């Protein structure tokens, strides 16, 4: 279980270090469990909130990290709808993956 008093950096830096789908699934599950316990959120709301937070934190990293994190956590532009800069970046990275020769 993740700490209820962890800083943003302590919570989300490990999320950016994952390299496998299993690691991403396990870490997301831990973050979601924390959200549900601390904020009394339902599963869907907790998952969406955590995916937005992970993507936002990853947006400060290099393009490769950003793309890997969004792919492993299955984050698309619709999940980051409120942040136009982040939505544009997710869309751009998704297009690169779909059209690698462009």
Biopython code that builds the backbone (N, CA, C, O; Angstrom):
import numpy as np
from Bio.PDB.StructureBuilder import StructureBuilder

atoms = [
    (1, "UNK", "N", (0.843, -1.192, 0.000)),
    (1, "UNK", "CA", (0.000, 0.000, 0.000)),
    (1, "UNK", "C", (0.881, 1.246, 0.000)),
    (1, "UNK", "O", (1.872, 1.312, 0.727)),
    (2, "UNK", "N", (0.521, 2.221, -0.808)),
    (2, "UNK", "CA", (1.261, 3.472, -0.867)),
    (2, "UNK", "C", (0.913, 4.344, 0.324)),
    (2, "UNK", "O", (-0.183, 4.259, 0.879)),
    (3, "UNK", "N", (1.855, 5.177, 0.705)),
    (3, "UNK", "CA", (1.663, 6.078, 1.832)),
    (3, "UNK", "C", (0.573, 7.099, 1.536)),
    (3, "UNK", "O", (0.435, 7.561, 0.403)),
    (4, "UNK", "N", (-0.183, 7.440, 2.541)),
    (4, "UNK", "CA", (-1.211, 8.466, 2.374)),
    (4, "UNK", "C", (-0.610, 9.861, 2.487)),
    (4, "UNK", "O", (-1.290, 10.851, 2.216)),
    (5, "UNK", "N", (0.660, 9.949, 2.885)),
    (5, "UNK", "CA", (1.296, 11.242, 3.072)),
    (5, "UNK", "C", (2.434, 11.491, 2.087)),
    (5, "UNK", "O", (3.200, 12.441, 2.257)),
    (6, "UNK", "N", (2.554, 10.664, 1.074)),
    (6, "UNK", "CA", (3.631, 10.825, 0.107)),
    (6, "UNK", "C", (3.492, 12.098, -0.710)),
    (6, "UNK", "O", (2.387, 12.588, -0.941)),
    (7, "UNK", "N", (4.628, 12.623, -1.142)),
    (7, "UNK", "CA", (4.605, 13.795, -2.009)),
    (7, "UNK", "C", (4.234, 13.362, -3.426)),
    (7, "UNK", "O", (4.252, 12.175, -3.751)),
    (8, "UNK", "N", (3.902, 14.332, -4.250)),
    (8, "UNK", "CA", (3.587, 14.044, -5.649)),
    (8, "UNK", "C", (4.772, 13.330, -6.299)),
    (8, "UNK", "O", (4.594, 12.343, -7.013)),
    (9, "UNK", "N", (5.952, 13.824, -6.054)),
    (9, "UNK", "CA", (7.142, 13.211, -6.636)),
    (9, "UNK", "C", (7.318, 11.775, -6.154)),
    (9, "UNK", "O", (7.639, 10.891, -6.948)),
    (10, "UNK", "N", (7.112, 11.539, -4.871)),
    (10, "UNK", "CA", (7.248, 10.185, -4.328)),
    (10, "UNK", "C", (6.196, 9.237, -4.909)),
    (10, "UNK", "O", (6.453, 8.042, -5.063)),
    (11, "UNK", "N", (5.022, 9.765, -5.231)),
    (11, "UNK", "CA", (3.962, 8.930, -5.796)),
    (11, "UNK", "C", (4.160, 8.637, -7.271)),
    (11, "UNK", "O", (3.949, 7.510, -7.719)),
    (12, "UNK", "N", (4.570, 9.660, -8.038)),
    (12, "UNK", "CA", (4.544, 9.507, -9.488)),
    (12, "UNK", "C", (5.890, 9.239, -10.147)),
    (12, "UNK", "O", (5.919, 8.758, -11.279)),
    (13, "UNK", "N", (7.004, 9.530, -9.485)),
    (13, "UNK", "CA", (8.289, 9.147, -10.081)),
    (13, "UNK", "C", (8.366, 7.639, -10.336)),
    (13, "UNK", "O", (8.800, 7.233, -11.415)),
    (14, "UNK", "N", (7.961, 6.797, -9.379)),
    (14, "UNK", "CA", (7.997, 5.355, -9.651)),
    (14, "UNK", "C", (7.097, 4.944, -10.825)),
    (14, "UNK", "O", (7.398, 3.979, -11.528)),
    (15, "UNK", "N", (6.007, 5.665, -11.034)),
    (15, "UNK", "CA", (5.112, 5.345, -12.150)),
    (15, "UNK", "C", (5.813, 5.537, -13.491)),
    (15, "UNK", "O", (5.487, 4.864, -14.468)),
    (16, "UNK", "N", (6.781, 6.460, -13.534)),
    (16, "UNK", "CA", (7.493, 6.741, -14.779)),
    (16, "UNK", "C", (8.642, 5.776, -15.017)),
    (16, "UNK", "O", (9.174, 5.707, -16.125)),
    (17, "UNK", "N", (9.023, 5.046, -14.011)),
    (17, "UNK", "CA", (10.155, 4.127, -14.125)),
    (17, "UNK", "C", (9.761, 2.741, -14.627)),
    (17, "UNK", "O", (10.631, 1.926, -14.934)),
    (18, "UNK", "N", (8.473, 2.469, -14.712)),
    (18, "UNK", "CA", (8.036, 1.144, -15.146)),
    (18, "UNK", "C", (8.422, 0.901, -16.599)),
    (18, "UNK", "O", (8.453, 1.821, -17.416)),
    (19, "UNK", "N", (8.712, -0.352, -16.897)),
    (19, "UNK", "CA", (9.093, -0.704, -18.264)),
    (19, "UNK", "C", (8.283, -1.879, -18.811)),
    (19, "UNK", "O", (8.385, -2.203, -19.994)),
    (20, "UNK", "N", (7.484, -2.515, -17.961)),
    (20, "UNK", "CA", (6.679, -3.646, -18.422)),
    (20, "UNK", "C", (5.211, -3.396, -18.120)),
    (20, "UNK", "O", (4.864, -2.588, -17.259)),
    (21, "UNK", "N", (4.362, -4.105, -18.842)),
    (21, "UNK", "CA", (2.926, -3.979, -18.617)),
    (21, "UNK", "C", (2.547, -4.435, -17.215)),
    (21, "UNK", "O", (1.695, -3.825, -16.569)),
    (22, "UNK", "N", (3.176, -5.499, -16.746)),
    (22, "UNK", "CA", (2.875, -5.999, -15.404)),
    (22, "UNK", "C", (3.215, -4.952, -14.343)),
    (22, "UNK", "O", (2.432, -4.735, -13.419)),
    (23, "UNK", "N", (4.365, -4.307, -14.464)),
    (23, "UNK", "CA", (4.733, -3.257, -13.511)),
    (23, "UNK", "C", (3.719, -2.117, -13.542)),
    (23, "UNK", "O", (3.308, -1.616, -12.495)),
    (24, "UNK", "N", (3.321, -1.711, -14.738)),
    (24, "UNK", "CA", (2.358, -0.619, -14.869)),
    (24, "UNK", "C", (1.019, -0.995, -14.243)),
    (24, "UNK", "O", (0.420, -0.199, -13.520)),
    (25, "UNK", "N", (0.556, -2.198, -14.522)),
    (25, "UNK", "CA", (-0.722, -2.650, -13.964)),
    (25, "UNK", "C", (-0.682, -2.680, -12.440)),
    (25, "UNK", "O", (-1.629, -2.257, -11.777)),
    (26, "UNK", "N", (0.415, -3.181, -11.895)),
    (26, "UNK", "CA", (0.545, -3.281, -10.436)),
    (26, "UNK", "C", (0.640, -1.906, -9.785)),
    (26, "UNK", "O", (0.024, -1.661, -8.748)),
    (27, "UNK", "N", (1.414, -1.008, -10.397)),
    (27, "UNK", "CA", (1.561, 0.310, -9.787)),
    (27, "UNK", "C", (0.266, 1.112, -9.902)),
    (27, "UNK", "O", (-0.117, 1.813, -8.965)),
    (28, "UNK", "N", (-0.406, 1.009, -11.043)),
    (28, "UNK", "CA", (-1.688, 1.700, -11.185)),
    (28, "UNK", "C", (-2.687, 1.168, -10.157)),
    (28, "UNK", "O", (-3.432, 1.945, -9.561)),
    (29, "UNK", "N", (-2.707, -0.128, -9.948)),
    (29, "UNK", "CA", (-3.626, -0.712, -8.957)),
    (29, "UNK", "C", (-3.336, -0.152, -7.565)),
    (29, "UNK", "O", (-4.265, 0.117, -6.802)),
    (30, "UNK", "N", (-2.068, 0.023, -7.229)),
    (30, "UNK", "CA", (-1.711, 0.575, -5.915)),
    (30, "UNK", "C", (-2.151, 2.038, -5.806)),
    (30, "UNK", "O", (-2.676, 2.455, -4.774)),
    (31, "UNK", "N", (-1.937, 2.807, -6.862)),
    (31, "UNK", "CA", (-2.373, 4.210, -6.851)),
    (31, "UNK", "C", (-3.889, 4.313, -6.750)),
    (31, "UNK", "O", (-4.408, 5.152, -6.013)),
    (32, "UNK", "N", (-4.595, 3.472, -7.480)),
    (32, "UNK", "CA", (-6.060, 3.487, -7.462)),
    (32, "UNK", "C", (-6.576, 3.098, -6.074)),
    (32, "UNK", "O", (-7.514, 3.716, -5.570)),
    (33, "UNK", "N", (-5.983, 2.095, -5.464)),
    (33, "UNK", "CA", (-6.397, 1.692, -4.117)),
    (33, "UNK", "C", (-6.209, 2.840, -3.135)),
    (33, "UNK", "O", (-7.045, 3.055, -2.258)),
    (34, "UNK", "N", (-5.122, 3.568, -3.281)),
    (34, "UNK", "CA", (-4.864, 4.730, -2.418)),
    (34, "UNK", "C", (-5.939, 5.797, -2.629)),
    (34, "UNK", "O", (-6.471, 6.339, -1.660)),
    (35, "UNK", "N", (-6.260, 6.101, -3.890)),
    (35, "UNK", "CA", (-7.303, 7.089, -4.188)),
    (35, "UNK", "C", (-8.639, 6.684, -3.578)),
    (35, "UNK", "O", (-9.321, 7.498, -2.956)),
    (36, "UNK", "N", (-9.000, 5.432, -3.760)),
    (36, "UNK", "CA", (-10.285, 4.949, -3.255)),
    (36, "UNK", "C", (-10.352, 5.058, -1.740)),
    (36, "UNK", "O", (-11.385, 5.437, -1.189)),
    (37, "UNK", "N", (-9.266, 4.729, -1.070)),
    (37, "UNK", "CA", (-9.256, 4.765, 0.392)),
    (37, "UNK", "C", (-9.264, 6.203, 0.914)),
    (37, "UNK", "O", (-10.047, 6.537, 1.803)),
    (38, "UNK", "N", (-8.400, 7.045, 0.365)),
    (38, "UNK", "CA", (-8.267, 8.405, 0.889)),
    (38, "UNK", "C", (-9.422, 9.316, 0.506)),
    (38, "UNK", "O", (-9.852, 10.148, 1.306)),
    (39, "UNK", "N", (-9.927, 9.161, -0.715)),
    (39, "UNK", "CA", (-10.910, 10.109, -1.226)),
    (39, "UNK", "C", (-12.285, 9.505, -1.457)),
    (39, "UNK", "O", (-13.189, 10.169, -1.963)),
    (40, "UNK", "N", (-12.434, 8.236, -1.081)),
    (40, "UNK", "CA", (-13.730, 7.548, -1.204)),
    (40, "UNK", "C", (-14.280, 7.600, -2.625)),
    (40, "UNK", "O", (-15.477, 7.794, -2.835)),
    (41, "UNK", "N", (-13.388, 7.424, -3.594)),
    (41, "UNK", "CA", (-13.794, 7.425, -4.992)),
    (41, "UNK", "C", (-14.166, 6.027, -5.437)),
    (41, "UNK", "O", (-13.695, 5.041, -4.870)),
    (42, "UNK", "N", (-15.011, 5.941, -6.451)),
    (42, "UNK", "CA", (-15.294, 4.666, -7.084)),
    (42, "UNK", "C", (-14.122, 4.268, -7.975)),
    (42, "UNK", "O", (-13.215, 5.063, -8.223)),
    (43, "UNK", "N", (-14.156, 3.042, -8.444)),
    (43, "UNK", "CA", (-13.070, 2.500, -9.265)),
    (43, "UNK", "C", (-12.816, 3.348, -10.515)),
    (43, "UNK", "O", (-11.676, 3.729, -10.783)),
    (44, "UNK", "N", (-13.858, 3.641, -11.270)),
    (44, "UNK", "CA", (-13.691, 4.368, -12.526)),
    (44, "UNK", "C", (-13.100, 5.753, -12.300)),
    (44, "UNK", "O", (-12.166, 6.151, -12.996)),
    (45, "UNK", "N", (-13.631, 6.477, -11.344)),
    (45, "UNK", "CA", (-13.128, 7.821, -11.057)),
    (45, "UNK", "C", (-11.681, 7.780, -10.585)),
    (45, "UNK", "O", (-10.881, 8.633, -10.969)),
    (46, "UNK", "N", (-11.340, 6.806, -9.763)),
    (46, "UNK", "CA", (-9.975, 6.695, -9.254)),
    (46, "UNK", "C", (-8.994, 6.360, -10.377)),
    (46, "UNK", "O", (-7.895, 6.913, -10.429)),
    (47, "UNK", "N", (-9.386, 5.459, -11.270)),
    (47, "UNK", "CA", (-8.519, 5.095, -12.399)),
    (47, "UNK", "C", (-8.302, 6.309, -13.294)),
    (47, "UNK", "O", (-7.168, 6.600, -13.673)),
    (48, "UNK", "N", (-9.356, 7.009, -13.633)),
    (48, "UNK", "CA", (-9.232, 8.176, -14.506)),
    (48, "UNK", "C", (-8.362, 9.247, -13.873)),
    (48, "UNK", "O", (-7.515, 9.834, -14.546)),
    (49, "UNK", "N", (-8.560, 9.509, -12.590)),
    (49, "UNK", "CA", (-7.762, 10.527, -11.903)),
    (49, "UNK", "C", (-6.289, 10.141, -11.903)),
    (49, "UNK", "O", (-5.425, 10.982, -12.154)),
    (50, "UNK", "N", (-6.002, 8.883, -11.624)),
    (50, "UNK", "CA", (-4.602, 8.455, -11.578)),
    (50, "UNK", "C", (-3.959, 8.471, -12.952)),
    (50, "UNK", "O", (-2.798, 8.860, -13.081)),
    (51, "UNK", "N", (-4.672, 8.065, -13.964)),
    (51, "UNK", "CA", (-4.099, 8.098, -15.316)),
    (51, "UNK", "C", (-3.808, 9.530, -15.750)),
    (51, "UNK", "O", (-2.777, 9.792, -16.369)),
    (52, "UNK", "N", (-4.709, 10.459, -15.432)),
    (52, "UNK", "CA", (-4.450, 11.873, -15.742)),
    (52, "UNK", "C", (-3.215, 12.366, -15.002)),
    (52, "UNK", "O", (-2.382, 13.065, -15.579)),
    (53, "UNK", "N", (-3.093, 12.012, -13.747)),
    (53, "UNK", "CA", (-1.948, 12.454, -12.949)),
    (53, "UNK", "C", (-0.641, 11.871, -13.470)),
    (53, "UNK", "O", (0.367, 12.572, -13.560)),
    (54, "UNK", "N", (-0.661, 10.593, -13.812)),
    (54, "UNK", "CA", (0.544, 9.949, -14.346)),
    (54, "UNK", "C", (0.950, 10.625, -15.656)),
    (54, "UNK", "O", (2.125, 10.937, -15.850)),
    (55, "UNK", "N", (0.001, 10.851, -16.545)),
    (55, "UNK", "CA", (0.313, 11.471, -17.828)),
    (55, "UNK", "C", (0.826, 12.892, -17.639)),
    (55, "UNK", "O", (1.765, 13.312, -18.315)),
    (56, "UNK", "N", (0.219, 13.625, -16.730)),
    (56, "UNK", "CA", (0.681, 14.990, -16.454)),
    (56, "UNK", "C", (2.121, 14.960, -15.963)),
    (56, "UNK", "O", (2.949, 15.734, -16.444)),
    (57, "UNK", "N", (2.434, 14.086, -15.020)),
    (57, "UNK", "CA", (3.786, 13.989, -14.484)),
    (57, "UNK", "C", (4.760, 13.580, -15.589)),
    (57, "UNK", "O", (5.878, 14.092, -15.647)),
    (58, "UNK", "N", (4.352, 12.679, -16.450)),
    (58, "UNK", "CA", (5.214, 12.223, -17.550)),
    (58, "UNK", "C", (5.433, 13.316, -18.590)),
    (58, "UNK", "O", (6.419, 13.276, -19.327)),
    (59, "UNK", "N", (4.532, 14.288, -18.660)),
    (59, "UNK", "CA", (4.656, 15.338, -19.674)),
    (59, "UNK", "C", (5.885, 16.206, -19.460)),
    (59, "UNK", "O", (6.281, 16.940, -20.366)),
    (60, "UNK", "N", (6.492, 16.140, -18.292)),
    (60, "UNK", "CA", (7.699, 16.910, -18.016)),
    (60, "UNK", "C", (8.961, 16.148, -18.392)),
    (60, "UNK", "O", (10.069, 16.670, -18.268)),
    (61, "UNK", "N", (8.794, 14.925, -18.847)),
    (61, "UNK", "CA", (9.930, 14.069, -19.207)),
    (61, "UNK", "C", (10.210, 14.142, -20.710)),
    (61, "UNK", "O", (9.522, 14.843, -21.451)),
    (62, "UNK", "N", (11.229, 13.406, -21.138)),
    (62, "UNK", "CA", (11.571, 13.362, -22.559)),
    (62, "UNK", "C", (10.454, 12.660, -23.339)),
    (62, "UNK", "O", (9.645, 11.939, -22.755)),
    (63, "UNK", "N", (10.413, 12.871, -24.655)),
    (63, "UNK", "CA", (9.332, 12.294, -25.467)),
    (63, "UNK", "C", (9.237, 10.772, -25.384)),
    (63, "UNK", "O", (8.135, 10.223, -25.408)),
    (64, "UNK", "N", (10.367, 10.092, -25.288)),
    (64, "UNK", "CA", (10.339, 8.630, -25.226)),
    (64, "UNK", "C", (9.683, 8.144, -23.933)),
    (64, "UNK", "O", (8.869, 7.220, -23.949)),
    (65, "UNK", "N", (10.040, 8.767, -22.828)),
    (65, "UNK", "CA", (9.435, 8.395, -21.541)),
    (65, "UNK", "C", (7.947, 8.683, -21.561)),
    (65, "UNK", "O", (7.140, 7.860, -21.128)),
    (66, "UNK", "N", (7.586, 9.857, -22.064)),
    (66, "UNK", "CA", (6.180, 10.245, -22.130)),
    (66, "UNK", "C", (5.374, 9.224, -22.940)),
    (66, "UNK", "O", (4.305, 8.788, -22.513)),
    (67, "UNK", "N", (5.891, 8.854, -24.098)),
    (67, "UNK", "CA", (5.183, 7.895, -24.952)),
    (67, "UNK", "C", (5.090, 6.524, -24.292)),
    (67, "UNK", "O", (4.034, 5.893, -24.327)),
    (68, "UNK", "N", (6.182, 6.057, -23.691)),
    (68, "UNK", "CA", (6.185, 4.741, -23.037)),
    (68, "UNK", "C", (5.181, 4.704, -21.894)),
    (68, "UNK", "O", (4.410, 3.753, -21.773)),
    (69, "UNK", "N", (5.188, 5.724, -21.067)),
    (69, "UNK", "CA", (4.287, 5.773, -19.910)),
    (69, "UNK", "C", (2.831, 5.792, -20.370)),
    (69, "UNK", "O", (2.001, 5.055, -19.838)),
    (70, "UNK", "N", (2.520, 6.628, -21.351)),
    (70, "UNK", "CA", (1.132, 6.696, -21.821)),
    (70, "UNK", "C", (0.695, 5.388, -22.459)),
    (70, "UNK", "O", (-0.468, 5.001, -22.344)),
    (71, "UNK", "N", (1.617, 4.698, -23.135)),
    (71, "UNK", "CA", (1.281, 3.401, -23.736)),
    (71, "UNK", "C", (1.065, 2.342, -22.654)),
    (71, "UNK", "O", (0.080, 1.604, -22.698)),
    (72, "UNK", "N", (1.977, 2.264, -21.686)),
    (72, "UNK", "CA", (1.872, 1.231, -20.655)),
    (72, "UNK", "C", (0.645, 1.412, -19.760)),
    (72, "UNK", "O", (0.045, 0.432, -19.319)),
    (73, "UNK", "N", (0.278, 2.654, -19.494)),
    (73, "UNK", "CA", (-0.883, 2.908, -18.642)),
    (73, "UNK", "C", (-2.165, 3.102, -19.459)),
    (73, "UNK", "O", (-3.214, 3.429, -18.904)),
    (74, "UNK", "N", (-2.079, 2.900, -20.776)),
    (74, "UNK", "CA", (-3.230, 2.995, -21.672)),
    (74, "UNK", "C", (-3.945, 4.337, -21.515)),
    (74, "UNK", "O", (-5.145, 4.400, -21.247)),
    (75, "UNK", "N", (-3.165, 5.406, -21.691)),
    (75, "UNK", "CA", (-3.695, 6.762, -21.549)),
    (75, "UNK", "C", (-3.845, 7.360, -22.940)),
    (75, "UNK", "O", (-2.915, 7.325, -23.745)),
    (76, "UNK", "N", (-5.023, 7.908, -23.216)),
    (76, "UNK", "CA", (-5.230, 8.577, -24.491)),
    (76, "UNK", "C", (-5.645, 10.024, -24.246)),
    (76, "UNK", "O", (-5.889, 10.429, -23.109)),
    (77, "UNK", "N", (-5.721, 10.785, -25.315)),
    (77, "UNK", "CA", (-5.997, 12.218, -25.195)),
    (77, "UNK", "C", (-7.336, 12.506, -24.529)),
    (77, "UNK", "O", (-7.484, 13.548, -23.890)),
    (78, "UNK", "N", (-8.305, 11.625, -24.657)),
    (78, "UNK", "CA", (-9.598, 11.835, -24.035)),
    (78, "UNK", "C", (-9.533, 11.885, -22.513)),
    (78, "UNK", "O", (-10.374, 12.511, -21.868)),
    (79, "UNK", "N", (-8.533, 11.224, -21.948)),
    (79, "UNK", "CA", (-8.388, 11.204, -20.488)),
    (79, "UNK", "C", (-7.784, 12.494, -19.948)),
    (79, "UNK", "O", (-7.930, 12.802, -18.765)),
    (80, "UNK", "N", (-7.112, 13.242, -20.801)),
    (80, "UNK", "CA", (-6.454, 14.471, -20.352)),
    (80, "UNK", "C", (-7.121, 15.684, -20.993)),
    (80, "UNK", "O", (-6.470, 16.685, -21.288)),
    (81, "UNK", "N", (-8.415, 15.576, -21.199)),
    (81, "UNK", "CA", (-9.195, 16.563, -21.930)),
    (81, "UNK", "C", (-9.094, 17.979, -21.378)),
    (81, "UNK", "O", (-9.118, 18.935, -22.154)),
    (82, "UNK", "N", (-8.983, 18.142, -20.082)),
    (82, "UNK", "CA", (-8.974, 19.481, -19.499)),
    (82, "UNK", "C", (-7.689, 20.246, -19.723)),
    (82, "UNK", "O", (-7.678, 21.467, -19.574)),
    (83, "UNK", "N", (-6.617, 19.583, -20.071)),
    (83, "UNK", "CA", (-5.317, 20.221, -20.243)),
    (83, "UNK", "C", (-4.957, 20.196, -21.731)),
    (83, "UNK", "O", (-4.519, 19.170, -22.250)),
    (84, "UNK", "N", (-5.143, 21.327, -22.411)),
    (84, "UNK", "CA", (-4.948, 21.367, -23.857)),
    (84, "UNK", "C", (-3.517, 21.035, -24.257)),
    (84, "UNK", "O", (-3.300, 20.328, -25.241)),
    (85, "UNK", "N", (-2.537, 21.538, -23.506)),
    (85, "UNK", "CA", (-1.141, 21.261, -23.838)),
    (85, "UNK", "C", (-0.859, 19.778, -23.739)),
    (85, "UNK", "O", (-0.216, 19.203, -24.618)),
    (86, "UNK", "N", (-1.329, 19.163, -22.689)),
    (86, "UNK", "CA", (-1.106, 17.735, -22.486)),
    (86, "UNK", "C", (-1.861, 16.920, -23.532)),
    (86, "UNK", "O", (-1.330, 15.935, -24.045)),
    (87, "UNK", "N", (-3.088, 17.315, -23.853)),
    (87, "UNK", "CA", (-3.874, 16.604, -24.860)),
    (87, "UNK", "C", (-3.164, 16.641, -26.212)),
    (87, "UNK", "O", (-3.116, 15.631, -26.916)),
    (88, "UNK", "N", (-2.613, 17.802, -26.578)),
    (88, "UNK", "CA", (-1.881, 17.909, -27.847)),
    (88, "UNK", "C", (-0.664, 16.985, -27.849)),
    (88, "UNK", "O", (-0.363, 16.349, -28.858)),
    (89, "UNK", "N", (0.025, 16.917, -26.727)),
    (89, "UNK", "CA", (1.215, 16.068, -26.667)),
    (89, "UNK", "C", (0.845, 14.592, -26.762)),
    (89, "UNK", "O", (1.517, 13.835, -27.464)),
    (90, "UNK", "N", (-0.200, 14.174, -26.077)),
    (90, "UNK", "CA", (-0.642, 12.775, -26.161)),
    (90, "UNK", "C", (-1.040, 12.454, -27.596)),
    (90, "UNK", "O", (-0.663, 11.408, -28.123)),
    (91, "UNK", "N", (-1.796, 13.341, -28.230)),
    (91, "UNK", "CA", (-2.202, 13.116, -29.625)),
    (91, "UNK", "C", (-0.987, 13.001, -30.539)),
    (91, "UNK", "O", (-0.942, 12.123, -31.400)),
    (92, "UNK", "N", (-0.007, 13.877, -30.361)),
    (92, "UNK", "CA", (1.189, 13.846, -31.200)),
    (92, "UNK", "C", (1.959, 12.547, -31.016)),
    (92, "UNK", "O", (2.418, 11.957, -31.994)),
    (93, "UNK", "N", (2.105, 12.098, -29.785)),
    (93, "UNK", "CA", (2.825, 10.851, -29.524)),
    (93, "UNK", "C", (2.064, 9.655, -30.084)),
    (93, "UNK", "O", (2.674, 8.723, -30.609)),
    (94, "UNK", "N", (0.741, 9.671, -29.979)),
    (94, "UNK", "CA", (-0.060, 8.578, -30.542)),
    (94, "UNK", "C", (0.089, 8.528, -32.062)),
    (94, "UNK", "O", (0.170, 7.444, -32.640)),
    (95, "UNK", "N", (0.126, 9.680, -32.706)),
    (95, "UNK", "CA", (0.295, 9.712, -34.156)),
    (95, "UNK", "C", (1.664, 9.179, -34.558)),
    (95, "UNK", "O", (1.778, 8.490, -35.572)),
    (96, "UNK", "N", (2.700, 9.482, -33.789)),
    (96, "UNK", "CA", (4.040, 8.968, -34.081)),
    (96, "UNK", "C", (4.047, 7.446, -34.030)),
    (96, "UNK", "O", (4.669, 6.796, -34.870)),
    (97, "UNK", "N", (3.359, 6.882, -33.046)),
    (97, "UNK", "CA", (3.310, 5.429, -32.920)),
    (97, "UNK", "C", (2.540, 4.810, -34.077)),
    (97, "UNK", "O", (2.907, 3.736, -34.553)),
    (98, "UNK", "N", (1.486, 5.460, -34.537)),
    (98, "UNK", "CA", (0.683, 4.931, -35.633)),
    (98, "UNK", "C", (1.369, 5.103, -36.978)),
    (98, "UNK", "O", (1.193, 4.279, -37.875)),
    (99, "UNK", "N", (2.153, 6.172, -37.125)),
    (99, "UNK", "CA", (2.833, 6.476, -38.391)),
    (99, "UNK", "C", (4.314, 6.726, -38.131)),
    (99, "UNK", "O", (4.753, 7.874, -38.196)),
    (100, "UNK", "N", (5.088, 5.703, -37.843)),
    (100, "UNK", "CA", (6.482, 5.883, -37.451)),
    (100, "UNK", "C", (7.366, 6.487, -38.537)),
    (100, "UNK", "O", (8.437, 7.011, -38.229)),
    (101, "UNK", "N", (6.947, 6.429, -39.792)),
    (101, "UNK", "CA", (7.767, 6.978, -40.881)),
    (101, "UNK", "C", (7.543, 8.451, -41.120)),
    (101, "UNK", "O", (8.290, 9.071, -41.877)),
    (102, "UNK", "N", (6.528, 9.033, -40.492)),
    (102, "UNK", "CA", (6.212, 10.471, -40.693)),
    (102, "UNK", "C", (7.173, 11.349, -39.949)),
    (102, "UNK", "O", (7.059, 12.574, -40.003)),
]
sb = StructureBuilder()
sb.init_structure("model")
sb.init_model(0)
sb.init_chain("A")
sb.init_seg("    ")
for serial, (resi, resn, name, xyz) in enumerate(atoms, 1):
    if name == "N":
        sb.init_residue(resn, " ", resi, " ")
    sb.init_atom(name, np.array(xyz, "f"), 0.0, 1.0, " ", f" {name:<3s}", serial, name[0])
structure = sb.get_structure()
